[in-house]
Amino acid sequence: MDETSRRQPHGKQIYSHRMSVVEPVFGNIGTNKRLNRFSLRSKTKVQGQWQLYCLVHNVEKLAKYGHLSQ
C-alpha cells in the first residue's frame, strides 16, 4: 500500500487493521524469537524455516488462549 492510498478513508481502515493483526506477529517472531535473519540458503529451505517459526507462534497462541474457545 503506497502513501497516497493510506490517506484515503478506506486505506486508513485497511492499514490500521493490518497494524493490529499482522504487525504484532512479525514483532513477536523477530524480537521474541530473535529471527533477524534466516540461517539457511535456498528459497525452499527459507520457506521451511519461516513456516516452522510461524508454527511455533501459533502453537504458543493455542497454548495460551486455546482454552477460551471451549
C-alpha positions as CSV (number, residue, x, y, z in Angstrom):
1,M,0.0,0.0,0.0
2,D,1.5,3.3,-1.0
3,E,1.4,6.6,0.9
4,T,-1.4,8.0,-1.2
5,S,-3.8,5.1,-0.6
6,R,-3.1,5.3,3.2
7,R,-4.5,8.8,3.2
8,Q,-7.9,7.7,1.8
9,P,-10.6,6.7,4.4
10,H,-10.8,3.1,3.2
11,G,-7.0,2.9,3.0
12,K,-6.7,4.2,6.6
13,Q,-9.1,1.5,7.8
14,I,-7.2,-1.3,6.0
15,Y,-3.8,0.0,7.2
16,S,-5.0,0.3,10.8
17,H,-6.4,-3.2,10.7
18,R,-3.0,-4.5,9.4
19,M,-1.2,-2.8,12.3
20,S,-3.3,-4.6,14.9
21,V,-3.4,-8.0,13.2
22,V,-0.3,-8.6,11.1
23,E,2.5,-6.5,12.6
24,P,2.4,-8.0,16.1
25,V,3.1,-11.4,14.6
26,F,6.2,-10.1,12.8
27,G,7.3,-8.3,16.0
28,N,6.9,-11.5,18.1
29,I,8.8,-13.6,15.7
30,G,11.5,-11.0,15.1
31,T,12.0,-9.8,18.6
32,N,11.0,-12.6,21.0
33,K,12.1,-15.5,18.8
34,R,15.2,-13.5,17.6
35,L,14.7,-14.2,13.9
36,N,16.5,-11.3,12.4
37,R,18.0,-13.3,9.5
38,F,17.5,-16.8,8.1
39,S,20.2,-19.4,8.8
40,L,19.5,-21.4,5.7
41,R,20.0,-20.9,2.0
42,S,17.6,-21.5,-0.9
43,K,14.1,-20.4,-1.2
44,T,12.7,-23.8,-0.2
45,K,14.8,-24.1,3.0
46,V,14.0,-20.5,4.0
47,Q,10.3,-21.1,3.5
48,G,10.6,-24.2,5.7
49,Q,12.3,-22.2,8.4
50,W,9.7,-19.4,8.2
51,Q,6.9,-22.0,8.4
52,L,8.5,-23.5,11.5
53,Y,8.7,-20.1,13.2
54,C,5.0,-19.5,12.3
55,L,4.0,-22.9,13.6
56,V,5.8,-22.2,16.9
57,H,4.0,-18.8,17.1
58,N,0.6,-20.5,16.5
59,V,1.2,-23.3,19.0
60,E,2.1,-20.7,21.6
61,K,-1.1,-18.9,20.9
62,L,-3.1,-22.1,21.2
63,A,-1.4,-23.0,24.5
64,K,-2.1,-19.5,25.9
65,Y,-5.6,-18.8,24.5
66,G,-6.9,-22.2,23.3
67,H,-9.0,-22.8,26.5
68,L,-11.0,-19.7,25.8
69,S,-12.9,-21.3,22.9
70,Q,-14.1,-24.3,24.8
